[in-house]
Amino acid sequence: MAVTAIVARRIGEKKKKEAGITALQAIFLAILTCIPFSIAGILFGKELLALMGADQWALENGYPYIQWMLGGNGVIMLLFVINAIFRGAGDAAMAMRVLWIANGINIILDPLLIFGWGPIPALGIEGAAIASNIGRGVGVATQVWVLVRGGKHIKITWAQFYWNAKIVLNIIRTSLGGVGQMIVAMTSWIFLMRILADVGSEAVAGSTIALRIMLFTLMPAWGLSNAAATLVGQNLGAGNPHRAESSVWQIGVYNMIFLVAVSLVYFFFNQQLMGIFTDNAQVIKIGGEWLQILSYSYFVYGWWMVSVQAFNGAGDTQTPTKINVVFFWLIQIPLAYLLAIRWDWEHSGVFWAVFISETMVGLFTLWLFKQGGWKKSKV
């Protein structure tokens, strides 16, 4: 989030050299950030699995996977950070192509390394981790080659290879709000799943499948929302806050239209969607109910996604974090517990709590966006 916001601001200010320097500092910071996790994964992979409650089979067979994935987490970090650079520079198409390359290689290598073929030995789940690292490593190499050669709007040069503490601190400061947003969102889902676990395993299964369907169908909406972040950052950098706001409203309309179409599919075909992934009637019923309830809120949810990314694109990552703390931690989780456990609505209580809290947070965030305080953010 921070890298996209800062690079977009520099591009909007017509400071392409500074954008390149910022990109390099972000890469340096990504590498430094991943080192502790790499060391922990390589040296303590088995202990980390035990800490997470893994059984004996997982401890014996799973720790090589952990060693590869955490040991090679630098390529994952760089893949995301450099794609954030491309998006901030306005070249989202390049970010997409890199993911095509990385995931395409991963898809080809997975069966070869997992099951073996010809002289290639069967490596099992360790092979899956190796395939992921190779695919993403090639993706990162492609990204670096494009940046050095000169991308659509951004280029790095050897003369820029130096540590700039001021820019690094600015990236860290701006990113703290983004980190907070992710922590609040992920812990909220963990608590919701814990409440659903008290209801029963079928409630967890139905909710998990419904959540995967939701995440898949939201991908185009997130793509539109990321465009809002880039346009806000670039237009604020160009000194044109009116155009920044206008772009958000236009993207919001497109996002709303798309998600209303998705919500109609959820409403009328929820059980058919669930049936693609399971034949358990109770799981289909529970997951279908969540998809149907979600369909009521997607009209607002589309606007929430765009307005949050507008704040992030402006560099105001703190405001969405504070909003999330209130609506997810202080409203959603207690309400879900009250409805599901205390009032015995079971899984339906969790679903309605999500609907109520996310509708409220969407309307409030959109209202706050209209107040215009984000236009004064400096990055």
N, C-alpha and C positions, 0 to 999 in steps of 0.2 A: 504493500500500500504506500509506504513512504517513498520508495524508489520511483514508483509511477508518478506520484504527486510532484516530487522535486524535479525529475527529468522533464515532465510535462511543463512545469513552470519555466524552466530554463529555455526549453524550445519555444515557448510562447514569447519569452523575452528576447528571442533571436540571439541567444547566447549558446550557440552549438558547441563551442569549445568547453564552456563550463558544464554543459550537459554531458559531454564525454568524460570530463574529470569526475563528475558525480557518478557516472556509470562505473568507472574503475574503482572508486572508493567503495561502492556498493558490493562489487565483486570481492575486493579485499576483505570487507567486513563479513561477507557470507562465508568465505574460507575460514576466517578466524572463528566464527560462530560454530562451525561444524566440527572443529577439531576435538573438543571435549566429548562430544557424542561418539565420534569415531573411536577414540581411545576406550571409552566405556564399553562400546559394542564389541570391539575386538578382544579386550582383556576380560570383560565380565559378562559376556553374552549369556552364559548358562545361569549365572546368578540373577540377571535381570529377568529371565524367564521364570525362575523359581519365585522371585518377588511378585510376579504377576499371577502366581497360582498355577503354573503349568504342571501337567502330570508327568510321570516318568518318561513316557514315550516322547513327549514334546521336548523334555530336557535333553534326551539323548540324540534326537533327530532334528530338533528345531534350532539348536544353538548355532550351527553353521549359517543358517539363513539370517539369524540376527547379526552374526559377525559381518556378513557381506552387506546387509542392508544398512546397519548403523555405521559400519566401517566405511562404506561408500556413500554415506548420506551427503557428502559434499557435492556429488553430481546432481542429487535431487535439489539441494539448496540452490546451486548455481542455475539449474534449469529454470526454476521459478523466478529467481532474482533477475536473470538476464532477460527472460520473457517480460518481466515487469518493466525493464528498461525499454524494450521494443514498444510495449503498449504506451508508455509515457511519451515516447517519441512519435507516436501516432502510426506505428507500423504493426498493428495487431495481426495482420496477415502473416508476417514473418514468424510471430510467436506461434501461430497455428501450424505453419509448415514444419517448424522445429518439433512440435509435439507429434505431428504425423510421422516424422522420421524416427523419433525416439520410440514411440509406441509400436510402429510398424516393425522395427528391428526386434523389439521385445516379443511381439506376437510370433514372429518367425522362429526366434531362438528358444522360446519357452518349451515347445514340445521336443525339440532336438536335445536340449540339455536336461530336461526332466526325465524323459523316457529313453534317451540315447538313440543313436542311429549310425550304423556302420562303425567306423573307428571311434565315434564319439561315445564315451561311457554314459550310462544312466546315472545322473547325479541327484535325482529326486527333488525335494523342495529346495535344496541348495542350488540346484540348477536354475530354479525360478529366480532366485536372488541374483545369480550371476548374469542371467539374461536381462534382468531389469537394469543392472549396473552398466552392462555393455550398451544397451539401447539408449539409456539416458546419457551415458558418456559420449556417444556419437552425437547425440543432440546438443550437448554442451560444446563439443568441438565445432559443430556447425555454427552455433551462436557466436563463438569467439571469432571464427573465420569471417563471418558477416560483419561483426563490429570492427575488426581490424581493416578489412577491405573497404568498409564504408557502407552502412545500411542506408535505408531510404532517407532518414533524417538525422542519423547520428553516426559518429565514427570515433574510434579511440586511436591514439597514436603512441609511439614509444616515448615521446617527450612527456606524456601525461602519467607515466608509470612512477608515481611517487605518492607517499602517504600524506593526506591532507586532513589533519585532525579536526579542523573546523567543520568540513563537510561531513566527515564521519559522525561527529557529534550531532549535527543537524539531522542526519538520517536516523540515528538512534532515537533522538528526541521525538521526531515525527512518527517513528514506528511504534513507540510505546503504546499509543492509543490503539493501533491496529492489533498489537499483541493482546491488549486487554479485551478487544472485541472478540477475538478468537477464544480466549480463555473463558469469557462469560458464556459464549454460545456453546462451547463444547461441554463445559461443566453442567450447564443447564440440561443438555441432552442426556448426560450421564445420570443426573438425578431423576429425570423423567423415566429413563429405562429402569432405574432402580425401583421406582414406584410401580412400573408395569410388571417387574419381576415378582412383586408381592401379589399381583393379580394372578399370574400364571405364565407358564412357558409359551402357551399359544398366543397370549397377548404380546409377548416380546417378539415372537416370530412374525406375527401379522404386522406389527408396528415397524419392524426392521425392513420387511419387504416393501411396505408402503413408503418408508423413508427412502429406500433405494430408487423406487419409481419416481418419487418426488424430485430427488436430486438429479436424476437423468433428464426429466422434462424441464427442469429449471436451467439447464445449461445455456440455451439460447438467451434466456432472460438475464443470466449473469453476464453473458457476452455484451448485451446491450447496456447493462449497468456499468460494466468496465469502460465502455466507450464514453459514458457520462463522466467518469473520473478523469479520463484523458482530456476531453473537451473542456471541462471546468478548469483543469490545471493550465492548459495552454492558453485559454482565453483570459484567465486572470493574469497570466504572465504577460499577455499582450495588452493589458490594461483595458480590457473590455468585459467588465462583470455582467453587463446587460446581456451580451451574447452568450456568456457562460450560463446564465440563468435560463435564457430562452432554449438553449440546447438541452438542458435537463428536462424542461417541460415537454419538448418534442419527443425525447427518448421515452419519457414517462408514458406518453400516449401510446407509442408503439409497444412498450412493455405491457401496458394494461390490456391492449387488444390481444396480444399473444397469450397472456395468462388467462384471460376470459375464455379464449378458445380451449386452452388446456383444462380449465375448470369444468367446462361442459363435458369434456371426455371423462373427467373424474366422476362427475355426477351421474352420467348415464351408463358408463362402462367400467365402473370401479371393480366389480367382481370379475369381469372378464380379464382385466389387467392383472389382478392378483392371481387368477387361474393360470397365467403363463408360467408362474414361478413355483406353484404348489398345488397339490390336489387335496389338501386338508381343508375340509369344509369350514371348520371353525376359524382357522387361520385366514381363509379367504373372506369370511364374514367380518372379522375384526379389522383386517387391513382395508377392506372395501369401505367400511364405515369411516375410517380415518381419511381416506381419499375423498369421500363424499363431504365430510366436514371441512376438509381443507379447501374444497371447491368454493365454499362460501366466502373465504377470506382472500382468495387470489386477486380479486379486483383491487384490494388495498395493498396486498403484498407486493405487487409489481411496482407500485409507487414507492413503497418503503425501500426496496432494493436500489432503485435509482437515486433516491434522495440520500441514502446512506453513502453511496459511492460518490455522490456530489460533495459531501462533507470530506470524504477521504481524499478525493482529487484536489480539493482546495488546501489539503494539508491539515485540516481540522479533524484529526482522528480521535481526539479526546471526547468530543461531544457525543458521537455514537456509542462510545464505551459507557459513558455515564447513563445514557438512555437505556442501554442494554442491561446494566446493573439493576436499574429500577424495575423495568418491565419483565425481565427474565428471572432474576434472582428474587426480587421482593414481591412480585405478583404471580408470575407463571408457576414457579415451583410450589409455593404455599397453596395456591389455588388448586393445582393438580392433586396435591396430597389431600386437601379438604374434600374435593369432589370424588376422587377415586377411592380413598380409604375411609375417611370419616363419614361421608354421605353414601358410601357403598355404590357409587356409579361405576366402579371398576375401570376398565380401559376407556370407557366412554367419558369418564371424568377427566382423564388426562387429555383426550382429544379436544374436548370442549375448552379446557384450560388453555391449550395451545391456541385454539381459534380466538378466544377472548383476548389473550395477552398480545398476540401478534397483530390482531386488528387494531388494538389500542396503540401499540408501538408504531405501527404504520401511519396512523392518522396523526399522532403526536410528532413524529419525525418530519412528516410532510409540512405540518404547521410551522415547526421550527425552521425548516428550510426557507419557507416563505418570509420569515423575519429578516433574512439576509445577512446575519452575522458572519457567516462563512466567507463572505466576500472580502472581509478584512484580514483573513488569515495570511501569515507570512511564512514562507519556507525557503 
